[in-house]
Amino acid sequence: METGSPGGVETTDTGSAGPVWTGLPPGLLRMRRLLLVVWLGLAAVGIGLPLGLFVGPVWAAFALLPLAGIGWGWVLLGRNWRSWRYAERADDLLISRGVLWREETVVPYGRMQLVEVTSGPVERHFGLASVQLHTAAAATDATIPGLDPAEAERLRDRLTELGEARSAGL
C-alpha cells in the first residue's frame, strides 16, 4: 500500500525490503500548467479574434477548442506529474513514470558514465533543474525532471560517487 506526503515523497509500506520512492516537487506541475494556460490561452485569442472580426461572431466559437484543451491538459498534467517517482537503492537507481503505459527504468550505478544537471531559462525561473543520466547504452539514458536545484546537485554528487565506487570494482 502506498502513502503520500505533502512534500511529494511517497514511501512503500512493505517494510525495509521495498524502495523508498521520492516524487517530483509541485513546482514542476505549476510550471507546466502555467505554460499550458499561456500557450493555449494565446491560441484561443489568436483563433477567436480574427474569426470574430473577419468572418463573424459565430465562427469565434472555435476559440473554445483551445480553452477546452486547457481543461483537458490540466487534468492530464496532474496525472503525469503524480506518475513520476524515483528511488535510490543500494546498487541502482529506479525511475518510474507513466499513466497508461507504466515504465520503470533501472540504472545500475556501475553503468553510469555521466550525470548532468540541466536547467533552462523557464526552469530556472521556477527554481527547478533536471538530472540526466547517461550510460554506455544510449537507449538506457534516463532523466528526472523538475527537481529542486539543491536536490538535483545532491543526487548528481551521490550518483557520481556511487558510480565511481561501483565501476572501480569491475
C-alpha positions in Angstrom: 0.0 0.0 0.0 1.4 3.4 -0.9 1.1 6.5 1.2 1.9 10.0 0.1 3.1 13.1 2.0 2.7 16.7 1.1 6.3 17.1 0.1 5.9 14.9 -2.9 7.6 11.9 -1.2 6.0 8.5 -1.4 7.0 5.5 0.6 6.1 1.9 0.2 4.7 0.1 3.2 6.5 -3.2 2.6 9.0 -3.0 5.4 12.7 -2.3 4.8 12.7 -4.6 1.6 10.9 -2.1 -0.6 12.4 1.0 -2.1 11.6 4.4 -0.7 10.1 6.4 -3.6 10.5 10.1 -4.0 8.0 12.1 -6.1 8.7 15.2 -8.0 8.2 18.6 -6.4 5.0 20.5 -7.0 6.9 23.4 -8.7 7.2 21.3 -11.9 3.4 20.8 -12.1 2.9 24.6 -11.5 5.4 25.4 -14.3 3.8 23.0 -16.8 0.3 24.1 -16.0 1.2 27.8 -16.4 2.8 27.1 -19.8 -0.3 25.2 -20.8 -2.6 28.2 -19.9 -0.3 30.7 -21.5 0.1 28.9 -24.8 -3.4 27.7 -25.2 -4.8 31.0 -24.0 -2.8 32.8 -26.7 -4.1 30.2 -29.2 -7.7 30.9 -28.2 -7.2 34.7 -28.6 -5.3 34.1 -31.9 -8.2 32.0 -33.2 -11.1 33.8 -31.8 -10.2 37.4 -32.5 -9.5 37.1 -36.3 -12.5 34.8 -36.8 -14.8 37.1 -34.8 -13.6 40.3 -36.7 -13.3 39.0 -40.2 -15.7 36.0 -40.5 -18.4 36.5 -37.9 -19.0 36.1 -34.2 -20.4 32.6 -34.6 -17.1 31.5 -36.0 -15.3 32.9 -33.0 -16.7 29.9 -31.1 -13.8 27.9 -32.4 -11.7 29.7 -29.8 -13.4 27.4 -27.3 -11.4 24.5 -28.6 -8.1 25.7 -27.1 -9.9 26.6 -23.9 -11.3 23.0 -23.7 -7.7 21.9 -24.3 -6.7 23.8 -21.1 -9.2 21.8 -19.0 -8.2 18.5 -20.5 -4.4 19.3 -20.3 -4.8 20.5 -16.7 -6.0 17.0 -15.6 -3.5 15.1 -17.8 -0.6 17.1 -16.5 -1.6 16.4 -12.9 -1.8 12.6 -13.6 1.5 12.6 -15.4 3.2 14.6 -12.6 1.9 12.1 -10.0 3.2 9.2 -12.0 6.9 10.3 -11.9 9.0 9.0 -9.0 12.5 7.7 -8.3 14.2 5.6 -5.7 17.8 5.2 -4.7 18.7 1.6 -3.8 22.0 0.1 -2.8 23.1 -0.9 -6.3 20.9 1.0 -8.7 18.5 3.9 -9.3 14.9 3.3 -10.1 12.8 5.7 -12.2 9.1 5.1 -12.6 6.7 7.0 -14.8 3.7 6.7 -17.0 -0.1 6.7 -16.6 -1.4 4.3 -19.2 1.9 2.7 -20.1 3.9 2.4 -16.9 7.7 2.5 -17.5 10.2 1.6 -14.9 13.9 2.2 -15.6 16.6 0.6 -13.6 20.0 2.2 -13.9 22.9 0.3 -12.1 25.4 2.8 -10.5 28.3 1.0 -12.1 26.9 1.6 -15.6 26.6 5.3 -15.3 29.1 7.3 -17.4 27.9 10.8 -17.0 25.4 12.6 -14.7 24.3 16.1 -15.8 22.2 18.7 -14.1 20.5 21.0 -16.6 18.2 23.9 -16.1 16.7 26.0 -18.9 15.5 29.6 -18.5 11.9 28.7 -17.7 13.1 26.0 -15.2 15.5 28.5 -13.6 12.7 31.0 -13.2 10.6 28.4 -11.3 13.6 27.2 -9.3 13.8 23.7 -11.0 16.5 21.6 -12.5 16.7 18.2 -14.3 19.1 15.3 -13.7 20.2 13.5 -16.9 21.8 10.1 -16.6 24.0 8.7 -19.4 25.0 5.1 -19.6 27.0 3.0 -22.1 23.9 2.1 -24.0 22.2 5.2 -25.4 18.8 3.6 -25.1 19.0 3.5 -21.3 19.7 7.2 -20.7 17.2 8.4 -18.1 16.0 11.8 -16.9 14.5 13.0 -13.7 12.8 16.4 -14.4 11.7 19.2 -12.2 13.8 18.7 -9.1 14.9 21.5 -6.7 18.4 22.6 -7.7 19.9 21.6 -4.4 18.3 18.1 -4.6 19.5 17.8 -8.2 23.1 18.6 -7.2 22.9 16.3 -4.2 21.6 13.5 -6.4 24.3 14.2 -9.1 27.1 14.0 -6.5 25.7 10.9 -4.9 25.2 9.1 -8.2 28.7 10.1 -9.4 30.2 8.9 -6.1 28.4 5.6 -6.2 29.1 5.1 -10.0 32.8 5.6 -9.4 32.8 3.2 -6.5 30.9 0.5 -8.4 33.0 0.9 -11.7 36.2 0.7 -9.7 35.2 -2.8 -8.6 34.8 -4.0 -12.2 
